[in-house]
Amino acid sequence: MDEIYRSDRFFKVWQYTVGHCRLLLRSTRDNPPSTRIDIHFGSISLMALQPYYDGLIIRQGTVEECAELTSRHKVRVAPEQLFVLGDDLASFVVSGKPQWHEDEGGFDTPSWFGHMRGTP
């Protein structure tokens, strides 16, 4: 299991837009430390999410997990597209490679990843 991101911070599902299949998870700066972290997933074809994560681990999915999702959802899932949020397939995103950015933006400051259509 290849871990690609880990944080002890609290993240929320912040925005999702159907038009470009983009997802933004955000850790706001309302608690120390005084920075904001945005995690962006693009070109999403399948996902299962929790509304929030108290600590977040993102790892590359295994071949076995891809086979399970392919069988379960009748959608081909390749290992380079499966990102598991946590320990198991209870929470995952099938997408392009996630990106993250940390800055001092406020609660309503637009993401570094740009405006997401269909959201204020």
GIQUIPE-V778579 format. One line per field, one symbol per residue. ss: DSSP state (H for helix, E for strand, C for the rest). phi: phi as a letter, one per 20 degrees, with the letter a starting at -180 (. if undefined). psi: psi as a letter, one per 30 degrees, with the letter a starting at -180 (. if undefined). A space follows every 50 residues. Layout:
# GIQUIPE-V778579
ss: ???
phi: ???
psi: ???
This chain:
# GIQUIPE-V778579
ss: CCEEEEEEEEEEEEEEECCCCEEEEEECCCCCCCCEEEEEECCCCEEECC CEEEEEEEEECCHHHHHHHHHHHCCCCCHHHEEEECCCCCCEEECCCCEE EEECCCCCCCCCCCCCCCCC
phi: .efdbbbefeddfebbcfgdldccdcdfefcgfecdcddddclfdabcce fbcenbcdcffeffffffffffdlcfcegfdecedoebffbbcdafffcc bdbdfegdfgffenfdgncf
psi: jjkfkkkflkkljekkkeeghkkkkkjlgflklhlkkkkkklhkfklkll flkikkkklklleeeeeeeeeefhkkkkeffkjkjbfagfjlkjalklll kkaglaegkllfglkjkgl.
